[in-house]
Amino acid sequence: MRAVIFGASGLLGRRMVRAFGDMTVTGTGFSRTAGALVAVDATSADAIARLLGRERPDIVVNCVGERRPAVWAGEPDRARAGNVDAARLIAKGARRCGARLVHISSDYVFDGMAPPYQPDSLPNPLNAYGRWKLTAEHAVRAACPDAAILRLPVLYGPVRFAAETNLTEIAHQVAAGAPVQLDDVCVRYPTHADEAAEVCRRLAEVLVKGKHLGSVAHWSAEQGLTKYQMAHLIARRFDLPAGHLRAGEADAAAGDRPVDARLDCHDLLAALGPVRHRLFDIEFPAVVEPWLTPAAPVRGRRKDRA
Ligand SMILES: NC(=O)c1ccc[n+]([C@@H]2O[C@H](COP(=O)([O-])OP(=O)(O)OC[C@H]3O[C@@H](n4cnc5c(N)ncnc54)[C@H](OP(=O)(O)O)[C@@H]3O)[C@@H](O)[C@H]2O)c1
């Protein structure tokens, strides 16, 4: 079996390549193409067609996205291209080469006012990122009607710079010791990128066997936490001072972040069978520990969505 993972240089894509490691897997990057990654501009239909024509995959996974708030605000054309145009072109390419497609989307398509959200709940994105993710879903469905759209909540996992995820950025703030206010209203469901990748792998298997699930699937960890609660968990686990941490409501007050966009996963669980949930309390220490030193690099090329 052959798989192509678009966006394999990113947080999720890197774990996806591992999860599909028993297949012949080709990963693409754009600005980061170290190792075996192939450089592909996903806003170029020709570049996508060339790659898919060469690799002839059974399954395509699209992890391309532009989730940096600085780009939504400052370079909307680029953010739209990375989120919407790339999604449409990859979906067209997958259909043309006869591969099944899993397209990664986000819980930010919901407004967070009435959780839990089912795959057929009415989306109502609050910010540009959520609107782009929703527009991308529509484009994918039109271009490749049998694609599976997998919506995920905020992810954590091994990172290359602290700001690559909310969790590692918060860990850095806890360790830095400077006064910091963290939102204590919006509830997130941090999900390990390896768990998301494993679910995607299982979903891909089901699709390749020719099964047709609903076009949208949800996956999420079960434990809900605010950023402030995550900070306290980190401080407690590593015996760090917590007096500089203040509970705030910045994300909620801004009005463009869902307060609670919990995704209901029962449909996908029924289709896949038992899936091992990775428990946040058990997983987070290994992920944050390397970032608890003030010397660790905070910013890399990419900045996490808020
Ligand atoms: N991270 C989260 O918390 C989260 C939560 C829910 C859903 N998602 C969704 O999951 C997907 C993956 O997210 P992520 O966190 O892994 O993102 P990420 O770390 O920012 O990685 C994004 C990937 O997209 C690639 N890319 C961006 N523009 C491209 C272009 N024009 N052509 C080709 N590749 C391009 C990047 O390549 P280079 O870096 O090499 O340029 C990178 O491989 C996205 O759809 C995102 O919206 C993420």
The ligand as an SDF file (V2000), in Angstrom:
LIG
                    3D

 48 52  0  0  0  0  0  0  0  0999 V2000
   -1.9620   22.0530   15.4000 N   0  0  0  0  0  0  0  0  0  0  0  0
   -3.1980   22.0350   15.8490 C   0  0  0  0  0  0  0  0  0  0  0  0
   -3.4520   22.2910   17.0450 O   0  0  0  0  0  0  0  0  0  0  0  0
   -4.3310   21.6740   14.9190 C   0  0  0  0  0  0  0  0  0  0  0  0
   -5.6050   21.4620   15.4590 C   0  0  0  0  0  0  0  0  0  0  0  0
   -6.6750   21.0870   14.6100 C   0  0  0  0  0  0  0  0  0  0  0  0
   -6.4490   20.9930   13.2390 C   0  0  0  0  0  0  0  0  0  0  0  0
   -5.2100   21.2440   12.7460 N   0  0  0  0  0  0  0  0  0  0  0  0
   -5.0390   21.1200   11.2960 C   0  0  0  0  0  0  0  0  0  0  0  0
   -4.1420   20.0500   11.0600 O   0  0  0  0  0  0  0  0  0  0  0  0
   -3.3740   20.3110    9.8750 C   0  0  0  0  0  0  0  0  0  0  0  0
   -1.8970   20.2120   10.2420 C   0  0  0  0  0  0  0  0  0  0  0  0
   -1.6180   21.1680   11.2520 O   0  0  0  0  0  0  0  0  0  0  0  0
   -0.1800   21.3020   11.8910 P   0  0  0  0  0  0  0  0  0  0  0  0
   -0.3840   21.7500   13.2770 O   0  0  0  0  0  0  0  0  0  0  0  0
    0.6360   20.1000   11.6400 O   0  0  0  0  0  0  0  0  0  0  0  0
    0.3920   22.5360   11.0350 O   0  0  0  0  0  0  0  0  0  0  0  0
    1.8880   23.0100   10.8740 P   0  0  0  0  0  0  0  0  0  0  0  0
    2.7640   22.4170   11.9030 O   0  0  0  0  0  0  0  0  0  0  0  0
    1.8230   24.4960   10.7760 O   0  0  0  0  0  0  0  0  0  0  0  0
    2.2940   22.3900    9.4600 O   0  0  0  0  0  0  0  0  0  0  0  0
    1.6610   22.8550    8.2970 C   0  0  0  0  0  0  0  0  0  0  0  0
    2.1970   22.0920    7.1110 C   0  0  0  0  0  0  0  0  0  0  0  0
    1.6570   22.6870    5.9260 O   0  0  0  0  0  0  0  0  0  0  0  0
    2.7270   22.9020    5.0090 C   0  0  0  0  0  0  0  0  0  0  0  0
    2.3820   23.9980    4.1030 N   0  0  0  0  0  0  0  0  0  0  0  0
    1.9660   25.2380    4.4100 C   0  0  0  0  0  0  0  0  0  0  0  0
    1.7520   25.9440    3.2730 N   0  0  0  0  0  0  0  0  0  0  0  0
    2.0530   25.1090    2.2380 C   0  0  0  0  0  0  0  0  0  0  0  0
    2.0350   25.2300    0.8220 C   0  0  0  0  0  0  0  0  0  0  0  0
    1.6760   26.3580    0.1960 N   0  0  0  0  0  0  0  0  0  0  0  0
    2.3980   24.1650    0.0770 N   0  0  0  0  0  0  0  0  0  0  0  0
    2.7570   23.0090    0.6700 C   0  0  0  0  0  0  0  0  0  0  0  0
    2.7940   22.8220    1.9990 N   0  0  0  0  0  0  0  0  0  0  0  0
    2.4500   23.8810    2.7670 C   0  0  0  0  0  0  0  0  0  0  0  0
    3.9160   23.2040    5.8880 C   0  0  0  0  0  0  0  0  0  0  0  0
    5.1080   23.0450    5.1570 O   0  0  0  0  0  0  0  0  0  0  0  0
    6.4840   23.8200    5.5900 P   0  0  0  0  0  0  0  0  0  0  0  0
    6.4590   23.9910    7.0630 O   0  0  0  0  0  0  0  0  0  0  0  0
    7.5540   22.8930    5.1000 O   0  0  0  0  0  0  0  0  0  0  0  0
    6.4710   25.1310    4.8670 O   0  0  0  0  0  0  0  0  0  0  0  0
    3.7190   22.1570    6.9700 C   0  0  0  0  0  0  0  0  0  0  0  0
    4.1880   20.9070    6.5270 O   0  0  0  0  0  0  0  0  0  0  0  0
   -3.8120   21.6890    9.3870 C   0  0  0  0  0  0  0  0  0  0  0  0
   -4.8370   21.5260    8.4500 O   0  0  0  0  0  0  0  0  0  0  0  0
   -4.4020   22.3400   10.6410 C   0  0  0  0  0  0  0  0  0  0  0  0
   -5.3570   23.3120   10.3040 O   0  0  0  0  0  0  0  0  0  0  0  0
   -4.1390   21.5590   13.5440 C   0  0  0  0  0  0  0  0  0  0  0  0
  1  2  1  0
  2  3  2  0
  2  4  1  0
  4  5  1  0
  4 48  2  0
  5  6  2  0
  6  7  1  0
  7  8  2  0
  8  9  1  0
  8 48  1  0
  9 10  1  0
  9 46  1  0
 10 11  1  0
 11 12  1  0
 11 44  1  0
 12 13  1  0
 13 14  1  0
 14 15  2  0
 14 16  1  0
 14 17  1  0
 17 18  1  0
 18 19  2  0
 18 20  1  0
 18 21  1  0
 21 22  1  0
 22 23  1  0
 23 24  1  0
 23 42  1  0
 24 25  1  0
 25 26  1  0
 25 36  1  0
 26 27  1  0
 26 35  1  0
 27 28  2  0
 28 29  1  0
 29 30  1  0
 29 35  2  0
 30 31  1  0
 30 32  2  0
 32 33  1  0
 33 34  2  0
 34 35  1  0
 36 37  1  0
 36 42  1  0
 37 38  1  0
 38 39  2  0
 38 40  1  0
 38 41  1  0
 42 43  1  0
 44 45  1  0
 44 46  1  0
 46 47  1  0
M  CHG  2   8   1  16  -1
M  END
$$$$
